Amino acid sequence: MGNHGKLSLNQSMKKLVFKSISFVKSCSDWKKSPSLKDDQGRPYFEVAVAGRSNVGKSSLLNHLFRSKNLVKTSSKPGKTRLLNFFDVDQTAAFCDLPGYGFAKVTEKMRSSWQQMIEPYIEKRESLELVLLLLDIRRNPSEQDIQFFEWVKHQDLPMLIVFTKVDKVSKSEKVKQMKKNIEKLGSSETPHVYYSTTKNVGRKELIFEINRKIEAWG
């Protein structure tokens, strides 16, 4: 599994229940990412959360963490400009990645985000799962497709999370999901639906993450 998966041999881990969440650190250099380990000295199972700047990433994480403002939200997309790490149940780490695809940032800022994300995804040994958030109302952008293919090339497990499903009808939801999956070429990639306002998808997302942890450990 490339640079990833080296930490999983003979490890058993408890399931995540998302009851004990704490902010750990923000950094602009992946080399300064925290080295989180459990009480037996084993590296945490690490999850990266990625998506376009306006996909609702911060809102989803606050909903998942059952916190109103642990993850900073803003009416202005593109606010997340660092790698932000969270400790979940003293078992797993979540890394909130800078959102990509926001047009109203400078080329220099866009380049700095790329320099943060690429080496983190490629070289972070404890990274074992990437959550790719997609707005159910939109077709995947060129950057969504590029990101998906790039992570797939790294041989990293992915889980697609379709956000804002309360904004579409049930039939439109399924139609859009199929269109997105087809465009990404991701028929083997599991997916869940999520709505923070309607409280949809939290249990399903936790189940899928724990399924990955169980397979890993």
C-alpha positions as CSV (number, residue, x, y, z in Angstrom):
1,M,0.0,0.0,0.0
2,G,2.8,2.5,-0.9
3,N,4.0,4.3,2.2
4,H,0.8,3.6,4.0
5,G,-0.3,0.5,5.8
6,K,3.0,-0.2,7.5
7,L,1.6,0.3,10.9
8,S,-1.3,-2.1,10.8
9,L,0.3,-5.5,11.5
10,N,-1.2,-7.4,14.4
11,Q,-2.9,-4.3,15.8
12,S,-6.3,-4.4,17.3
13,M,-8.2,-1.2,17.9
14,K,-11.4,-0.2,19.7
15,K,-14.2,1.2,17.7
16,L,-14.7,5.0,17.5
17,V,-17.7,6.3,19.2
18,F,-16.8,10.0,18.8
19,K,-17.3,10.9,22.5
20,S,-13.9,12.4,23.3
21,I,-12.7,14.9,20.7
22,S,-10.0,17.4,21.1
23,F,-8.1,19.8,18.9
24,V,-4.4,18.9,18.8
25,K,-2.5,21.1,16.4
26,S,-2.4,23.2,13.3
27,C,0.6,23.3,11.0
28,S,1.5,24.5,7.5
29,D,4.3,21.9,7.1
30,W,3.3,18.2,7.1
31,K,6.7,17.3,8.7
32,K,5.5,19.1,11.8
33,S,2.3,17.0,12.0
34,P,1.8,15.5,15.5
35,S,2.8,12.0,16.2
36,L,-0.2,10.6,18.0
37,K,-0.1,7.2,19.7
38,D,-2.4,5.2,21.9
39,D,-1.6,4.1,25.5
40,Q,0.3,1.1,24.1
41,G,2.5,3.2,21.9
42,R,0.8,2.4,18.6
43,P,0.2,5.1,16.1
44,Y,-3.3,6.3,15.7
45,F,-5.4,5.3,12.6
46,E,-5.4,8.6,10.7
47,V,-8.2,10.0,8.6
48,A,-7.8,13.0,6.2
49,V,-10.9,15.0,5.3
50,A,-10.8,16.7,1.9
51,G,-13.1,18.5,-0.5
52,R,-13.8,21.8,-2.3
53,S,-13.8,24.9,-0.2
54,N,-17.6,25.3,-0.2
55,V,-18.5,21.6,0.3
56,G,-19.4,22.0,4.0
57,K,-16.4,20.3,5.5
58,S,-16.1,22.3,8.7
59,S,-19.9,21.9,9.3
60,L,-19.7,18.2,8.8
61,L,-16.8,17.8,11.1
62,N,-18.5,19.8,13.9
63,H,-21.6,17.6,13.4
64,L,-19.6,14.4,13.4
65,F,-17.7,15.6,16.5
66,R,-20.9,16.8,18.1
67,S,-19.3,20.2,18.7
68,K,-20.6,23.6,17.7
69,N,-17.3,25.3,17.0
70,L,-14.4,22.9,17.6
71,V,-13.8,23.2,13.8
72,K,-13.8,26.8,12.7
73,T,-16.5,27.6,10.2
74,S,-16.9,30.7,8.0
75,S,-19.3,32.2,5.5
76,K,-16.2,32.7,3.4
77,P,-15.0,29.5,1.7
78,G,-11.3,28.8,1.8
79,K,-10.8,29.7,5.5
80,T,-9.0,26.4,6.3
81,R,-5.5,27.2,5.4
82,L,-3.6,24.8,7.5
83,L,-3.5,21.1,8.3
84,N,-5.7,20.9,11.4
85,F,-5.4,17.7,13.6
86,F,-8.0,16.3,16.1
87,D,-7.8,13.5,18.5
88,V,-10.8,11.2,18.5
89,D,-11.4,8.9,21.4
90,Q,-7.6,8.6,22.0
91,T,-7.7,6.1,19.1
92,A,-7.7,8.0,15.8
93,A,-6.5,11.2,14.3
94,F,-8.5,13.4,11.9
95,C,-6.8,15.9,9.7
96,D,-8.9,18.6,8.2
97,L,-7.2,19.6,4.9
98,P,-7.4,23.0,3.3
99,G,-10.3,23.1,0.8
100,Y,-9.3,23.2,-2.8
101,G,-10.9,24.9,-5.8
102,F,-11.7,28.2,-4.3
103,A,-11.2,30.8,-7.1
104,K,-10.9,33.9,-5.0
105,V,-7.5,33.1,-3.5
106,T,-4.1,34.2,-4.9
107,E,-2.0,31.8,-7.0
108,K,0.6,32.0,-4.2
109,M,-2.0,30.8,-1.6
110,R,-3.2,28.1,-3.9
111,S,0.4,26.9,-4.4
112,S,1.1,26.9,-0.7
113,W,-2.0,24.7,-0.1
114,Q,-0.8,22.3,-2.7
115,Q,2.6,22.2,-1.1
116,M,1.0,21.3,2.2
117,I,-1.5,18.7,1.0
118,E,0.6,16.7,-1.6
119,P,3.5,15.6,0.7
120,Y,1.1,14.9,3.5
121,I,-1.0,12.6,1.4
122,E,2.1,11.0,-0.2
123,K,4.3,10.6,2.8
124,R,2.3,10.5,6.0
125,E,2.7,6.9,7.1
126,S,-0.1,6.9,9.7
127,L,-2.7,8.1,7.1
128,E,-5.0,5.2,6.3
129,L,-8.2,6.7,5.0
130,V,-9.3,9.7,3.0
131,L,-12.9,11.1,3.2
132,L,-13.6,12.9,0.0
133,L,-16.6,15.3,0.4
134,L,-18.7,16.1,-2.6
135,D,-21.8,18.4,-2.8
136,I,-24.6,16.1,-4.0
137,R,-26.1,19.0,-6.0
138,R,-22.9,19.4,-8.1
139,N,-21.2,17.4,-10.7
140,P,-17.5,16.6,-9.7
141,S,-15.2,19.4,-10.8
142,E,-12.0,18.8,-12.6
143,Q,-10.2,19.3,-9.3
144,D,-12.4,16.7,-7.6
145,I,-11.6,14.2,-10.3
146,Q,-7.9,15.0,-10.2
147,F,-7.8,14.7,-6.4
148,F,-9.7,11.4,-6.5
149,E,-7.4,9.9,-9.1
150,W,-4.3,11.2,-7.3
151,V,-5.3,9.6,-4.0
152,K,-6.3,6.4,-5.8
153,H,-2.8,6.4,-7.3
154,Q,-1.4,6.5,-3.8
155,D,-3.3,3.3,-3.1
156,L,-5.1,4.9,-0.1
157,P,-8.6,3.8,0.9
158,M,-11.2,6.4,0.2
159,L,-14.8,7.0,1.3
160,I,-17.0,9.4,-0.6
161,V,-19.3,11.6,1.5
162,F,-22.1,13.3,-0.4
163,T,-23.0,16.4,1.6
164,K,-26.1,18.7,1.6
165,V,-28.5,15.8,0.7
166,D,-31.3,17.7,2.3
167,K,-31.2,20.2,-0.6
168,V,-32.4,17.6,-3.2
169,S,-35.2,15.1,-3.5
170,K,-34.7,11.4,-2.9
171,S,-34.8,10.6,-6.6
172,E,-32.5,13.5,-7.5
173,K,-30.1,12.3,-4.7
174,V,-29.8,8.8,-6.3
175,K,-29.5,10.3,-9.8
176,Q,-26.7,12.7,-8.8
177,M,-24.9,10.0,-6.8
178,K,-24.9,7.7,-9.8
179,K,-23.7,10.5,-12.1
180,N,-20.9,11.4,-9.7
181,I,-19.8,7.8,-9.3
182,E,-19.7,7.3,-13.0
183,K,-17.8,10.5,-13.7
184,L,-15.2,9.6,-11.0
185,G,-15.0,6.0,-12.2
186,S,-15.4,5.0,-8.5
187,S,-17.9,2.2,-8.5
188,E,-15.7,0.3,-6.0
189,T,-15.4,3.2,-3.6
190,P,-18.0,3.2,-0.8
191,H,-20.2,6.2,-0.2
192,V,-22.5,7.7,2.4
193,Y,-25.1,10.6,2.3
194,Y,-24.8,13.4,4.8
195,S,-26.8,16.4,5.9
196,T,-25.9,18.4,9.0
197,T,-29.2,20.3,9.1
198,K,-31.3,17.2,8.9
199,N,-29.0,15.0,11.0
200,V,-28.5,12.5,8.3
201,G,-25.5,10.2,7.8
202,R,-23.6,10.5,11.0
203,K,-24.2,6.9,12.1
204,E,-23.5,5.6,8.6
205,L,-20.3,7.5,8.3
206,I,-19.1,6.3,11.7
207,F,-20.0,2.7,10.7
208,E,-17.9,3.0,7.5
209,I,-14.9,4.5,9.3
210,N,-15.0,1.7,11.9
211,R,-15.3,-0.9,9.1
212,K,-12.0,0.5,7.7
213,I,-10.4,0.4,11.1
214,E,-11.6,-3.2,11.7
215,A,-10.1,-4.2,8.3
216,W,-6.9,-2.3,9.1
217,G,-6.4,-3.7,12.6
